[in-house]
């Protein structure tokens, strides 16, 4: 029998215990031995819970118990999760986590400690919830050089944009609906401002290129400025607005960003709607790959954590290598990246057409029956150059990147 302890008995932590309990027999067959939850660490008590007798409040109980060989961290945040996880690894216990903040900030260091101790630090559930993406990146794409990763990495923002598109509602109304349904937090900033997706694309980019990508270096733009009028134009184009976390290799340069993007039906992520996530990966040999599924939620995320637990159980005292060095990956300046843009200007067509042509050259005019506006799509232009030209126009209402 192999003993596991869980740090944090919230949504995901309780889900992990539920999966390990419900699927106990099948998990034992896959792991090669029975997996037992010995301790659950939390500040709270859980009277009446079927596992209340396993709850402890002192982390050292778990750390100092040599019978605990695998620790699951589902606390979230960096403090005290980082200190706890590092201590467990240094004590020779493998760790499986769903904590994207922790992995994005300290992944390289924790992977190195696990390697030194001949144990494992696994984090499948930190990106994409129940979607398998980390292990395919590490194990299945070793023969490829990754050219692009583009992902709908946040279910909350995807739900909001989907509902705005289908029902023509404004952002604030749909955000309230998402909060009422439990898809969005009372403070939704991490989701709607793109911070959650930023940490996830930082993790994927670090794995793709084997070096540390600091999420603070990634250009990040949320969805709070997307309006129902933007959606109206997108519908007129047969397009959809999604928020992507993306990284792309162009020559020797690697660009990374999080931002809303307008895509059409030819894009593989076009039909990823509601709270689902989708991740598109392009390899120089394998070509285009798509990963799709439930990107969040108690049991999908817990399922991914338990898959890591099974993998760790099968690999006791044997490190499964992954390349993510402490050396920092220098991202290219986003201002140099080339991009098409959808642009809305205030004022009528006659006032704007000549000005736009002299600034951007030939453009694709977009009609959506919106009064006193002129909308168009540019040819490819460098981000920095576009910003300068948009400032020259002086009457830009909104602009959205275009990927078609």
NORBELRA-V99651 format. One record per residue. RES is the residue in one letter. SS is DSSP state (h for helix, s for strand, l for the rest). PSI is psi as a letter, one per 20 degrees, with the letter a starting at -180 (none if undefined). D_FIRST is the distance of its C-alpha to the first C-alpha in whole Angstrom. Layout:
res=RES ss=SS psi=PSI d_first=D_FIRST
res=RES ss=SS psi=PSI d_first=D_FIRST
This chain:
res=X ss=l psi=p d_first=0
res=X ss=s psi=p d_first=4
res=X ss=s psi=p d_first=7
res=X ss=s psi=q d_first=10
res=X ss=s psi=q d_first=13
res=X ss=s psi=p d_first=16
res=X ss=s psi=o d_first=20
res=X ss=l psi=o d_first=22
res=X ss=l psi=l d_first=22
res=X ss=l psi=b d_first=25
res=X ss=h psi=g d_first=26
res=X ss=h psi=g d_first=23
res=X ss=h psi=g d_first=21
res=X ss=h psi=h d_first=21
res=X ss=h psi=h d_first=21
res=X ss=h psi=g d_first=18
res=X ss=h psi=g d_first=16
res=X ss=h psi=g d_first=18
res=X ss=h psi=g d_first=17
res=X ss=h psi=h d_first=13
res=X ss=h psi=g d_first=14
res=X ss=h psi=g d_first=17
res=X ss=l psi=k d_first=15
res=X ss=h psi=g d_first=12
res=X ss=h psi=g d_first=12
res=X ss=h psi=h d_first=14
res=X ss=h psi=h d_first=12
res=X ss=h psi=h d_first=9
res=X ss=h psi=g d_first=12
res=X ss=h psi=h d_first=13
res=X ss=h psi=i d_first=10
res=X ss=l psi=i d_first=9
res=X ss=l psi=r d_first=6
res=X ss=l psi=p d_first=5
res=X ss=s psi=p d_first=6
res=X ss=s psi=p d_first=7
res=X ss=s psi=o d_first=10
res=X ss=s psi=g d_first=11
res=X ss=s psi=q d_first=14
res=X ss=s psi=o d_first=17
res=X ss=s psi=p d_first=20
res=X ss=l psi=q d_first=24
res=X ss=l psi=h d_first=27
res=X ss=l psi=r d_first=28
res=X ss=l psi=q d_first=26
res=X ss=l psi=m d_first=26
res=X ss=l psi=p d_first=27
res=X ss=l psi=i d_first=26
res=X ss=l psi=q d_first=23
res=X ss=l psi=i d_first=20
res=X ss=l psi=k d_first=18
res=X ss=h psi=h d_first=21
res=X ss=h psi=i d_first=19
res=X ss=h psi=i d_first=17
res=X ss=s psi=p d_first=20
res=X ss=s psi=q d_first=21
res=X ss=l psi=i d_first=24
res=X ss=l psi=o d_first=24
res=X ss=h psi=h d_first=22
res=X ss=h psi=h d_first=22
res=X ss=h psi=g d_first=19
res=X ss=h psi=g d_first=17
res=X ss=h psi=h d_first=18
res=X ss=l psi=i d_first=18
res=X ss=l psi=o d_first=15
res=X ss=l psi=i d_first=13
res=X ss=l psi=i d_first=10
res=X ss=s psi=o d_first=11
res=X ss=s psi=h d_first=10
res=X ss=s psi=p d_first=12
res=X ss=s psi=p d_first=15
res=X ss=s psi=p d_first=17
res=X ss=s psi=o d_first=20
res=X ss=l psi=k d_first=23
res=X ss=l psi=h d_first=25
res=X ss=l psi=r d_first=28
res=X ss=l psi=r d_first=31
res=X ss=l psi=h d_first=31
res=X ss=l psi=p d_first=31
res=X ss=l psi=j d_first=29
res=X ss=h psi=g d_first=26
res=X ss=h psi=g d_first=28
res=X ss=h psi=g d_first=27
res=X ss=h psi=g d_first=24
res=X ss=h psi=g d_first=23
res=X ss=h psi=g d_first=24
res=X ss=h psi=g d_first=23
res=X ss=h psi=g d_first=20
res=X ss=h psi=g d_first=20
res=X ss=h psi=h d_first=22
res=X ss=l psi=j d_first=20
res=X ss=l psi=j d_first=18
res=X ss=l psi=p d_first=15
res=X ss=s psi=q d_first=16
res=X ss=s psi=p d_first=17
res=X ss=s psi=p d_first=18
res=X ss=s psi=q d_first=21
res=X ss=l psi=j d_first=24
res=X ss=l psi=n d_first=27
res=X ss=h psi=h d_first=30
res=X ss=h psi=g d_first=32
res=X ss=h psi=g d_first=29
res=X ss=h psi=g d_first=29
res=X ss=h psi=h d_first=32
res=X ss=h psi=h d_first=33
res=X ss=h psi=j d_first=31
res=X ss=h psi=g d_first=29
res=X ss=h psi=g d_first=31
res=X ss=h psi=g d_first=30
res=X ss=h psi=h d_first=26
res=X ss=h psi=g d_first=26
res=X ss=h psi=g d_first=28
res=X ss=h psi=g d_first=25
res=X ss=h psi=g d_first=22
res=X ss=h psi=g d_first=24
res=X ss=h psi=h d_first=25
res=X ss=l psi=j d_first=22
res=X ss=l psi=l d_first=20
res=X ss=l psi=a d_first=18
res=X ss=l psi=q d_first=19
res=X ss=s psi=o d_first=21
res=X ss=s psi=q d_first=21
res=X ss=l psi=k d_first=23
res=X ss=h psi=g d_first=24
res=X ss=h psi=i d_first=24
res=X ss=h psi=i d_first=27
res=X ss=l psi=p d_first=30
res=X ss=l psi=j d_first=30
res=X ss=l psi=d d_first=28
res=X ss=l psi=i d_first=26
res=X ss=l psi=p d_first=28
res=X ss=l psi=o d_first=27
res=X ss=l psi=h d_first=29
res=X ss=h psi=g d_first=27
res=X ss=h psi=g d_first=26
res=X ss=h psi=h d_first=29
res=X ss=h psi=h d_first=31
res=X ss=h psi=g d_first=29
res=X ss=h psi=h d_first=28
res=X ss=h psi=i d_first=30
res=X ss=l psi=k d_first=33
res=X ss=l psi=h d_first=33
res=X ss=l psi=i d_first=37
res=X ss=l psi=q d_first=39
res=X ss=l psi=p d_first=40
res=X ss=s psi=p d_first=40
res=X ss=s psi=h d_first=43
res=X ss=s psi=q d_first=42
res=X ss=s psi=p d_first=40
res=X ss=s psi=p d_first=41
res=X ss=s psi=q d_first=39
res=X ss=s psi=o d_first=39
res=X ss=l psi=j d_first=36
res=X ss=l psi=o d_first=37
res=X ss=h psi=h d_first=37
res=X ss=h psi=g d_first=39
res=X ss=h psi=h d_first=42
res=X ss=h psi=h d_first=42
res=X ss=h psi=g d_first=42
res=X ss=h psi=g d_first=45
res=X ss=h psi=h d_first=47
res=X ss=h psi=g d_first=46
res=X ss=h psi=h d_first=48
res=X ss=h psi=g d_first=51
res=X ss=h psi=g d_first=51
res=X ss=h psi=h d_first=51
res=X ss=h psi=i d_first=53
res=X ss=l psi=k d_first=55
res=X ss=l psi=r d_first=54
res=X ss=l psi=r d_first=54
res=X ss=h psi=g d_first=51
res=X ss=h psi=h d_first=51
res=X ss=h psi=g d_first=51
res=X ss=h psi=h d_first=48
res=X ss=h psi=g d_first=46
res=X ss=h psi=g d_first=47
res=X ss=h psi=g d_first=46
res=X ss=h psi=h d_first=43
res=X ss=h psi=g d_first=42
res=X ss=h psi=h d_first=43
res=X ss=l psi=i d_first=40
res=X ss=l psi=j d_first=37
res=X ss=l psi=h d_first=38
res=X ss=l psi=q d_first=39
res=X ss=l psi=r d_first=39
res=X ss=l psi=h d_first=42
res=X ss=l psi=n d_first=42
res=X ss=l psi=j d_first=42
res=X ss=h psi=g d_first=43
res=X ss=h psi=h d_first=40
res=X ss=h psi=g d_first=40
res=X ss=h psi=h d_first=44
res=X ss=l psi=i d_first=45
res=X ss=l psi=j d_first=42
res=X ss=h psi=h d_first=40
res=X ss=h psi=g d_first=37
res=X ss=h psi=h d_first=38
res=X ss=h psi=g d_first=39
res=X ss=h psi=h d_first=36
res=X ss=h psi=g d_first=34
res=X ss=h psi=h d_first=37
res=X ss=h psi=g d_first=37
res=X ss=h psi=g d_first=33
res=X ss=h psi=h d_first=34
res=X ss=h psi=h d_first=37
res=X ss=h psi=g d_first=35
res=X ss=h psi=h d_first=33
res=X ss=h psi=h d_first=36
res=X ss=h psi=j d_first=38
res=X ss=l psi=j d_first=35
res=X ss=s psi=r d_first=37
res=X ss=s psi=p d_first=37
res=X ss=l psi=o d_first=38
res=X ss=l psi=p d_first=39
res=X ss=h psi=h d_first=39
res=X ss=h psi=h d_first=42
res=X ss=h psi=i d_first=44
res=X ss=l psi=p d_first=44
res=X ss=s psi=p d_first=47
res=X ss=s psi=p d_first=46
res=X ss=l psi=p d_first=48
res=X ss=l psi=b d_first=47
res=X ss=l psi=j d_first=48
res=X ss=l psi=i d_first=50
res=X ss=l psi=i d_first=53
res=X ss=l psi=p d_first=53
res=X ss=l psi=r d_first=55
res=X ss=h psi=h d_first=56
res=X ss=h psi=h d_first=59
res=X ss=h psi=g d_first=57
res=X ss=h psi=h d_first=55
res=X ss=h psi=g d_first=58
res=X ss=h psi=g d_first=59
res=X ss=h psi=g d_first=56
res=X ss=h psi=h d_first=57
res=X ss=h psi=h d_first=60
res=X ss=l psi=i d_first=59
res=X ss=l psi=k d_first=56
res=X ss=s psi=r d_first=54
res=X ss=s psi=q d_first=51
res=X ss=s psi=p d_first=50
res=X ss=s psi=q d_first=46
res=X ss=s psi=p d_first=45
res=X ss=s psi=q d_first=43
res=X ss=s psi=p d_first=41
res=X ss=s psi=q d_first=42
res=X ss=s psi=q d_first=42
res=X ss=s psi=p d_first=45
res=X ss=s psi=p d_first=46
res=X ss=s psi=o d_first=50
res=X ss=l psi=c d_first=51
res=X ss=l psi=j d_first=49
res=X ss=s psi=q d_first=49
res=X ss=s psi=p d_first=46
res=X ss=s psi=q d_first=47
res=X ss=s psi=q d_first=44
res=X ss=s psi=r d_first=45
res=X ss=s psi=p d_first=44
res=X ss=s psi=q d_first=47
res=X ss=s psi=q d_first=48
res=X ss=s psi=q d_first=49
res=X ss=s psi=p d_first=52
res=X ss=s psi=q d_first=50
res=X ss=s psi=a d_first=52
res=X ss=l psi=i d_first=51
res=X ss=l psi=i d_first=50
res=X ss=l psi=p d_first=47
res=X ss=l psi=i d_first=44
res=X ss=l psi=j d_first=43
res=X ss=l psi=g d_first=46
res=X ss=l psi=j d_first=44
res=X ss=l psi=o d_first=41
res=X ss=l psi=r d_first=42
res=X ss=l psi=c d_first=41
res=X ss=l psi=j d_first=37
res=X ss=s psi=q d_first=36
res=X ss=s psi=q d_first=36
res=X ss=s psi=p d_first=37
res=X ss=s psi=p d_first=36
res=X ss=s psi=p d_first=39
res=X ss=s psi=p d_first=38
res=X ss=s psi=o d_first=41
res=X ss=s psi=q d_first=41
res=X ss=l psi=i d_first=44
res=X ss=l psi=g d_first=42
res=X ss=l psi=h d_first=40
res=X ss=s psi=c d_first=43
res=X ss=s psi=p d_first=42
res=X ss=s psi=q d_first=38
res=X ss=s psi=p d_first=37
res=X ss=s psi=p d_first=34
res=X ss=s psi=q d_first=34
res=X ss=s psi=a d_first=32
res=X ss=s psi=o d_first=31
res=X ss=l psi=i d_first=31
res=X ss=l psi=a d_first=30
res=X ss=l psi=q d_first=29
res=X ss=h psi=f d_first=26
res=X ss=h psi=h d_first=24
res=X ss=h psi=g d_first=25
res=X ss=h psi=g d_first=24
res=X ss=h psi=h d_first=21
res=X ss=h psi=g d_first=20
res=X ss=h psi=h d_first=21
res=X ss=h psi=g d_first=19
res=X ss=h psi=h d_first=16
res=X ss=h psi=h d_first=17
res=X ss=h psi=h d_first=17
res=X ss=h psi=g d_first=13
res=X ss=h psi=g d_first=13
res=X ss=h psi=g d_first=15
res=X ss=h psi=h d_first=14
res=X ss=h psi=h d_first=10
res=X ss=h psi=i d_first=12
res=X ss=l psi=k d_first=15
res=X ss=l psi=p d_first=13
res=X ss=l psi=k d_first=16
res=X ss=l psi=o d_first=18
res=X ss=l psi=p d_first=20
res=X ss=l psi=o d_first=22
res=X ss=l psi=q d_first=25
res=X ss=l psi=q d_first=27
res=X ss=l psi=o d_first=31
res=X ss=l psi=n d_first=32
res=X ss=s psi=q d_first=34
res=X ss=s psi=h d_first=36
res=X ss=s psi=p d_first=39
res=X ss=s psi=p d_first=41
res=X ss=l psi=p d_first=42
res=X ss=l psi=o d_first=45
res=X ss=l psi=q d_first=46
res=X ss=l psi=q d_first=49
res=X ss=l psi=p d_first=52
res=X ss=h psi=h d_first=51
res=X ss=h psi=h d_first=55
res=X ss=h psi=i d_first=55
res=X ss=l psi=q d_first=53
res=X ss=s psi=q d_first=55
res=X ss=s psi=q d_first=55
res=X ss=s psi=q d_first=57
res=X ss=s psi=p d_first=58
res=X ss=s psi=p d_first=59
res=X ss=s psi=p d_first=61
res=X ss=s psi=p d_first=63
res=X ss=s psi=q d_first=66
res=X ss=s psi=q d_first=69
res=X ss=l psi=r d_first=72
res=X ss=l psi=r d_first=74
res=X ss=h psi=g d_first=73
res=X ss=h psi=h d_first=77
res=X ss=h psi=h d_first=76
res=X ss=h psi=h d_first=73
res=X ss=h psi=g d_first=73
res=X ss=h psi=g d_first=76
res=X ss=h psi=g d_first=74
res=X ss=h psi=g d_first=71
res=X ss=h psi=h d_first=72
res=X ss=h psi=h d_first=74
res=X ss=h psi=g d_first=70
res=X ss=h psi=i d_first=68
res=X ss=l psi=b d_first=70
res=X ss=l psi=p d_first=69
res=X ss=l psi=r d_first=67
res=X ss=s psi=o d_first=65
res=X ss=s psi=p d_first=67
res=X ss=s psi=p d_first=65
res=X ss=l psi=p d_first=66
res=X ss=l psi=j d_first=64
res=X ss=l psi=k d_first=67
res=X ss=l psi=p d_first=67
res=X ss=l psi=q d_first=70
res=X ss=l psi=k d_first=71
res=X ss=s psi=q d_first=68
res=X ss=s psi=p d_first=68
res=X ss=s psi=q d_first=65
res=X ss=s psi=r d_first=64
res=X ss=s psi=p d_first=62
res=X ss=l psi=r d_first=62
res=X ss=l psi=r d_first=62
res=X ss=l psi=p d_first=59
res=X ss=s psi=q d_first=60
res=X ss=s psi=q d_first=58
res=X ss=h psi=g d_first=57
res=X ss=h psi=h d_first=59
res=X ss=h psi=g d_first=62
res=X ss=h psi=g d_first=61
res=X ss=h psi=g d_first=61
res=X ss=h psi=g d_first=64
res=X ss=h psi=h d_first=66
res=X ss=h psi=h d_first=64
res=X ss=h psi=h d_first=66
res=X ss=h psi=h d_first=69
res=X ss=h psi=g d_first=69
res=X ss=l psi=i d_first=69
res=X ss=l psi=k d_first=68
res=X ss=s psi=p d_first=64
res=X ss=s psi=g d_first=63
res=X ss=s psi=r d_first=59
res=X ss=s psi=q d_first=58
res=X ss=s psi=p d_first=55
res=X ss=s psi=q d_first=53
res=X ss=s psi=p d_first=54
res=X ss=l psi=m d_first=52
res=X ss=l psi=none d_first=54
